[in-house]
Amino acid sequence: MIKYRTIIILSVIIFSICFFQIGFAGISVIPKHVFMDDLRKTAPITVRNMDNSEVEVHIKIIFGYVTTDDTGKSIIVMDSISVDSNSSARWIRPYPVRFVLGGGESQTVRLVATPSPGLADGEYWCRVLITSYPRGITTSSKKTSTKGAMTFAYEIGLPIYFRHGKISTGLDQHDFSLKKIDNELEVHLDLERTGNASFNGSQMIRIRNKEGEVVRTVESENLVVFNKYKLKEKVKVSDLPAGMYNIELEILSKRKDISAKYLLSSPPLRLSGKIELP
């Protein structure tokens, strides 16, 4: 299974830097998350050319999900054969799959789901990949570079969630730990999704002094757990006075970038521990 997978780390950021250097602004896509279900088997996304010159756009559906490596760094695992039981890549299709956009133009792409009869209750995942190339680049030159010349493609990947029947989500946790390393406090926690749907939420770390006052807050608003997730957060503490502190970690099923109607509620997860700073 591993040999068929490609792991992508911060690809959009890397591509964006390259495009900026050659004057290619790329594309924008809305919405940033696509939710479908038995009553909404079609969903539109809008692709806009942010540059002044023509681009050729390709649309592809592939199974993929967010997870973390051993260091806690977020990665996207792409599976080219999509045999995972949670994959919807084989029965969600985009229309059209290829088109040309002039400068500033936009195109609506329709996603259509045709799930198999007898589909088990649960949430099914895939990603829509939107890739744009400068107009006039041939297929062969998109993949190769000669004499030091390089051709860049701008790619955006958006998650698609298809929900069928009765669904639920939640989080199980273990190995919560706090460590002081150099000038930072490291908060470690292993998370595992429960239920039959992914968890989307946010996390907050609060540091309280011995008087109970909050002296530092660190918030992350885009936590998503599809299967397992290794949470590793670093908080600067070098400027805090020596003493005993209480560290609180709170994870809620709330996100500012996803409408509440699409978020699945689950009980809050709250953990705490003490650490002494020298």
N, C-alpha and C positions, 0 to 999 in steps of 0.2 A: 504494500500500500504506500509506503514512504517514497518509493522510487518514482511514483507517478505525481508526487506533490511538488509544488513550487511555493516557497515561502517568500513573501514580499514584505520588505521593511521600509516604511516611509518613502514609497515609490513616488507618490504624487509630489512630495516636497523636493525630491531629487530632480524629477522631471521639470518642475517649475523653475528651479535654479538654472537648469540648462536652457530652457526656453527664453528666460529673461536675458541670458547672455547673447542669444542670437536674434532677439527681437521678435520672438513668436509668443504671443500672449496666451494662446491656448483657448480652452472652452470653459463654460460654466454649466452646471446641471442642477435643476431643482425638480422635485424635493431631494433632500439629502438621505431620507429613509423612505422605503416603499413598503406599505402594508396592504396585504390582500387577504381575502377570506372567501367563504362559500357564497356570500352575497356580493362581493366585489372581486370578480375574477378578471377584471381589466383595470389597469392603472396607467395614467399618462406620466411621462417625464418630459421635461423641456430642456433641450440642448441649445445653448447659444454660443455663437462664435464671438469671442471677445477681441479678436484681431481685426485689422482692416483688410486683410487679404483672404482669399478663398482657402477653405480647408476641406479635406475629405474625412468623413466621420464613419467609423465602423462600430457596430453594436454587437456585443457577445454576452451570452449568459453562461456562467460557470459556477460550480459549487465552491463556496468559500466562507470562512468564518474567522473571527478575531480570537486570538488566544495570546499567551505569553510564552517566552522562552524561560530558561532556568534563571536568568538574571532579572526577570520581571518586565522585560521590554516587550511592548505590544508588537505582535506580528499578525499578518494575514496569511492563513494557509489556504492555498488554491488546490483543488483536486480536479485534475483533468478528466478523470473517468467517472466522477460523481456517483460512486456506489454506496455512499453513506446513506443510512436509513432516513436521515433528516434532510436529504437533498431534494430540492424541487427543480434543479437545473434541467432535468430531462423533460419537464412538462410546462415550463414557462418560456414563452417565445416573444421576441421583440419584433415590431413592425413599424418602420422599415429597418433593415439591418445595415444599410449603407446609403449615404447621401452626401451631397455637397452643400456647404454653407458659405455664402458670400460674407463679406465683412459686416459684422453686426447682426447677421441674420440668425433666426432661431427655427427649430424644428421640433414638433411634438412626436415622441416615440411612444407607441402603445404597447404595453406589456400585457400578454394574454396567458392566463393559467388554465390548463386542461388537466386537472388531477385525475388519477386513475380511480375507477369505482372501487369501493372497499378500503379507501385510504383510512388508516388508523387516526384516531384523534391525536392532535398535536400541532406543533409549529414546524414548518419546513422552510429551509433556507437556501438561498443562492445569492449571487452578486451579479449585477449588470455592469459590464465593463464598457466604457465609452472612450474610444481612442480616436484622436484626430491627427492628421498628417497635413503638412503644407501641400496645397493643391499642385498637381503636376508631377509629384514624386511617384516613380514606378514601384511596383510590388517588390522587385529585387533590390532597389536602392533603399527601401525602407528597412531592410534587414541587414544591409552591409554598409561598410564605409571603405573608401579607397583614397590613397594618397593623403591620409590624414583628415579628409573631409568626413563630417558626421551628419547624419540626418536624425532628428529627434521626433519622437511621437509623444503626445501629451495624453495621459491616461487617467481617468477617474473611475473609481469603483464604488458602487453604492449597494448597500445591503437590501435584499428583498425578503420580507417575512410573509409567509402564507400560513394562515391559521385555519385549522379545520376542527370542528366539533368542540368538545369541552377541553379547555386548556388552563394551565396553572403554572406558576413559577415560584421560585424561592431560592434561598442560598443556605448551604451548609458550610461550616467553616472549621478549620483546625490549624494548629501550629502558629498561633498568634504570638509574636515576639517583638521586643523592643531592644535596639542596640544603639549604643553611642559609638560612632566611628568618626574619628577626626573632629571636624566641626559640625557634623550632622547627626541627627537622630534618624535611624532607619526603622520603619514600621513594616513588619512582614506578616502576611496572612495568606493562607491557601484557601481559595474559594471553590466550591463545586455547586453547580446548578442543580436544583431539585425540580420536580414536576416535569412537564413535557414541553415547555417553552423556554426560550432564552430570557435571561434577566437583564433588563435595562434600568439603570439607575445612576445615582451619584454617591460620592463618598466625601466625608469631611473628617479632618483630624483637628482636634482642639488640644492645646496644651494649657493646663491650669497650674498656677503656682500654689504654694501651701495655704494661701488665703482663699483659694477657690476662684481667683480671677483668671479669665481667659487672657493669656499673654501672646498666643499665636494661633492662627487658624489657617489651614490649608484645605482647599476644596477642589475636587475634580468632578466635573459635571457629565462625563461621558463614559461611565463604567458600563461595560457589557460583558456578560458571562454566558457563552454558548454551552460550554461543557465544563472545563476547568480553567481557573485563572489564578496566577500567582501574583498577588498584590505586593509590590515593594515601593514604598514611598519614602523619599528623603526630605527631611525638614531641617532647615538651618537653625541651630541653637547656640552658635558660638557667641552671640551677643546677649544671651540670657544669663542672669546672675547665677552663681552656684547655689545649689539647693535641691530639694526634692520636688518633683513635678508629677502631676497626674496626666496621663496621655489617654485621650478618648477618641475612639474611632467609631463613626456612625455611617451606615450604608442604608440609603432609602431608595425605594422604587419611584424616583422622581427625576426628571430631566427637563432642562429648559429648552432643548432643541428638538424635543419630540412632544407632540400634542398629548395631553392627558388621556384623550379617548383611545389612544393606541398603547398606553402603558398598562402593564399587568401589575396589579397591586400585590404586595407580599409584606409580611411582618418586617419591621425595621431590624437591622442587625447592629447591636451596640456592644462594643468591647472596650475595656479600659485596663490600664496597667500603670505602675509607678516606675520612675527612673530618677536616679540622682545625677545631677550634672556637677562636675568638679569646678 
